[in-house]
């Protein structure tokens, strides 16, 4: 996957992972992909719903050793 | 600027007293639809916090100025942010729910049900957010706990305040909707932990087997807890008759619904056990017994004083699940079109069997959402 930018949101609790993601999203172009790392349990449902409501696409997500990874393509 | 917060304890009181309140739930739409804070006079608005990051202008005209607004989220962080934004926008009547829905799910309120024979007392612990009910029977310096939740310190501290020693801890069945605190309390206090053996075939720890007809005495002033085998929700489900006055039905019979037989995977096998228990075993008991269930599903099931209790005779009159003449219709009702199963119910069962031992944070996540143990 062609990742333009990686955001480390590990250790952050709600609402910070989304606040940071939203900010980082402004720094990539439409069609480019942002990779996000988070440890907050709520991040998955929130990022999924957020991406949908802001017109981005959640391409894939993964969990490894307690770290959730998300790949979101900017809409 | 410091924002105002409201504790789950204070919010629970407002919910029970049916106060008017505006609840701004900033979780996702799915989470809100699935499970929320219920009360008759609460009004709701659900806008996810991530739709408010750029400002609250868009929702300002939907918020009341003349009543209190409580902002709720999953854990209490996002609601703080939104509360601060509203505060900045000039709303002085806004409170952030401390600890969010997680804290709401865990909050336990002890309510006294009644005095018992010879100075004993009976308390119901209402877990308002999740609809779980547990009990403490107290008599002459001793206590027994039935269907305890995961927040064991609440029971242990309560017993300490009452100056009583916890001697017996019971689970009416192997729970699928919440993690039992029974084993932990027993370990901490040296109490005996009782489980129905038919539900405990796979458990990894020692327990006292609850048998039909077993009598356990609390205190010197004999308050008998009489075990009554009542399969249906699980094959081992056991009810208790306390002090010849109270019938603890576990997840077999609720105030406005009955237990579902499918959470341990054997709906078809257990349907007739459930019917036999409800329509025969319970029918043979005194109508005057007061039913104390392990759950409630809707706020209407709560009495004025905050307890959940009703005479067995009244339930036989009014509870739809006890009034289905036709066996096939009954089978259909309890096996078809069932509500979704409780969140993570398989993992919860495995935790209660001692097969897995998740971290506390994970246990909290597993328990999120309503209990969903009933069919109406």
HADDOCK unambig.tbl for C-alpha pairs under 7 A between the chains (distance, minus, plus):
assign (segid A and resid 14 and name CA) (segid B and resid 77 and name CA) 5.54 0.50 0.50
assign (segid A and resid 14 and name CA) (segid B and resid 78 and name CA) 5.73 0.50 0.50
assign (segid A and resid 15 and name CA) (segid B and resid 77 and name CA) 6.22 0.50 0.50
assign (segid A and resid 15 and name CA) (segid B and resid 78 and name CA) 4.87 0.50 0.50
assign (segid A and resid 18 and name CA) (segid B and resid 50 and name CA) 6.92 0.50 0.50
assign (segid A and resid 46 and name CA) (segid B and resid 28 and name CA) 6.68 0.50 0.50
assign (segid A and resid 49 and name CA) (segid B and resid 28 and name CA) 6.74 0.50 0.50
assign (segid A and resid 50 and name CA) (segid B and resid 50 and name CA) 6.49 0.50 0.50
